[in-house]
Structures are given as C-alpha cells and as structure tokens.
C-alpha cells in the first residue's frame, strides 16, 4: 500500500511564504512525476506545478516566478516553496505522485490535502 501525506499548510498574511511538503510511504519501487494541485470549494482541482523524476519542472502561469517545486528522491518527498502569497492562493493543496510498487505497474496517488489560507 502507498500513501501520500502533505504538511506545511496554514494561515499567513499576504506577502508571506509557506513551504509545503509531501512524503510518500509504503511499498514503493520507484516514483515518477510528482506534483501539486489546488482546489477551492465548488471548483475543479487545478494544476499548480509538477516535477519529473529527472527534475524537469512545469508551473501554472498564476504561480510562475513565485512558487518553486523540488523533490528529494531519497526521502520520497516533494516540496512546494510558495513566496509572495496572496489571497488568490487560498486553496486546499494536494500532492500527486505516480508510483510503481512493482515492475511494470504504475498508479497515480493523491494526498488528502493541506489547507493554505492567505489573508489580506
């Protein structure tokens, strides 16, 4: 079994920073791409950032230049450094990872989410 657990969310003021973490655990052979997504009540979950196993990154235009995604393969973790936060960044943030527990078998996993609230 595999699980992803996010942490690092909280309540901050506009202009401040937060660093989200997500760690995978369980039976893991390898981890492919990992990413962050966010969702507000009544809206569809939206893409924030991804990072491949090779370290290539991709960002949503809304966060480009402010957020940085990184990963630590040894720790099976992915991070999202969020700077210059504004109230528009208020969402539940979810971690996603593509994980193989045995050769030839890959599945997409999601964390439960962590709340980020930015006050003005």
C-alpha positions in Angstrom: 0.0 0.0 0.0 1.1 3.6 -0.7 0.0 6.8 0.8 1.0 10.5 0.3 0.8 12.9 3.2 1.0 16.7 2.9 2.1 19.1 5.5 3.0 22.7 5.9 -0.2 24.5 5.2 -1.6 27.2 7.4 -2.8 30.8 7.7 -0.5 33.6 6.6 -0.7 37.2 5.6 -0.3 38.4 2.0 3.3 38.7 1.0 4.4 35.9 3.3 5.8 32.5 2.4 5.0 28.8 3.1 6.7 25.6 2.3 4.6 22.6 1.7 5.9 19.1 2.0 4.6 15.8 0.7 6.1 12.4 1.6 5.3 9.0 0.1 5.4 5.9 2.2 4.5 2.3 1.8 5.6 -0.3 -0.8 7.5 1.8 -3.4 9.8 0.7 -6.1 10.1 4.0 -7.8 8.4 7.4 -8.1 7.8 9.1 -11.4 6.4 12.6 -11.8 5.2 14.4 -8.7 3.1 17.5 -8.5 1.0 19.9 -6.6 -2.6 20.8 -7.4 -5.1 23.0 -5.6 -8.8 23.3 -5.2 -11.4 25.6 -3.8 -14.9 24.6 -2.7 -17.2 24.3 -5.8 -14.4 24.5 -8.3 -12.4 21.9 -10.1 -8.9 21.0 -8.9 -6.3 22.9 -10.8 -2.7 22.3 -11.7 0.0 24.2 -9.8 3.3 22.6 -10.6 5.0 19.3 -11.5 8.4 17.9 -11.4 9.6 14.8 -13.3 11.9 12.1 -12.0 14.6 13.8 -14.0 14.0 17.1 -12.4 12.2 18.9 -15.1 9.6 21.4 -13.8 6.4 22.9 -15.0 4.3 25.7 -13.4 0.9 27.2 -13.8 1.1 30.8 -15.1 -0.5 32.0 -12.0 2.3 30.8 -9.8 5.3 31.1 -12.1 8.1 33.1 -10.5 6.6 32.8 -7.0 6.4 29.1 -6.4 9.2 26.6 -6.7 8.7 22.8 -6.8 11.5 20.4 -5.8 12.0 16.8 -4.8 14.2 14.6 -2.7 14.2 11.1 -4.2 15.9 9.6 -1.2 13.3 10.9 1.1 10.5 10.2 -1.3 9.3 13.8 -0.9 8.2 16.7 -3.0 8.1 20.3 -1.8 6.4 23.5 -2.9 8.1 26.7 -1.8 5.4 29.4 -2.0 6.6 33.0 -1.9 4.7 36.3 -2.2 1.4 34.6 -1.3 -1.8 36.5 -1.9 -5.4 35.8 -1.1 -5.8 34.2 -4.5 -3.6 31.4 -3.4 -6.2 30.3 -0.8 -7.0 26.7 -1.6 -6.6 23.2 -0.4 -3.3 22.0 -1.8 -3.0 18.4 -2.9 0.1 16.3 -3.6 0.1 13.8 -6.5 2.6 11.2 -7.5 2.9 8.4 -10.0 4.4 5.4 -8.2 5.4 1.9 -9.1 5.3 -0.7 -6.4 6.5 -3.5 -8.7 7.9 -3.6 -12.2 5.5 -2.6 -14.9 2.8 -1.4 -12.6 2.3 2.4 -12.1 -0.5 4.1 -10.3 -1.4 7.7 -9.6 -1.8 8.6 -5.9 -3.2 11.6 -4.2 -2.7 13.0 -0.7 -5.6 14.2 1.5 -4.7 17.8 1.1 -3.5 20.7 3.3 -5.2 24.0 3.7 -3.5 27.2 2.8 -5.2 30.4 3.7 -3.8 33.8 2.9 -5.3 36.9 4.5 -5.1 40.4 3.1 
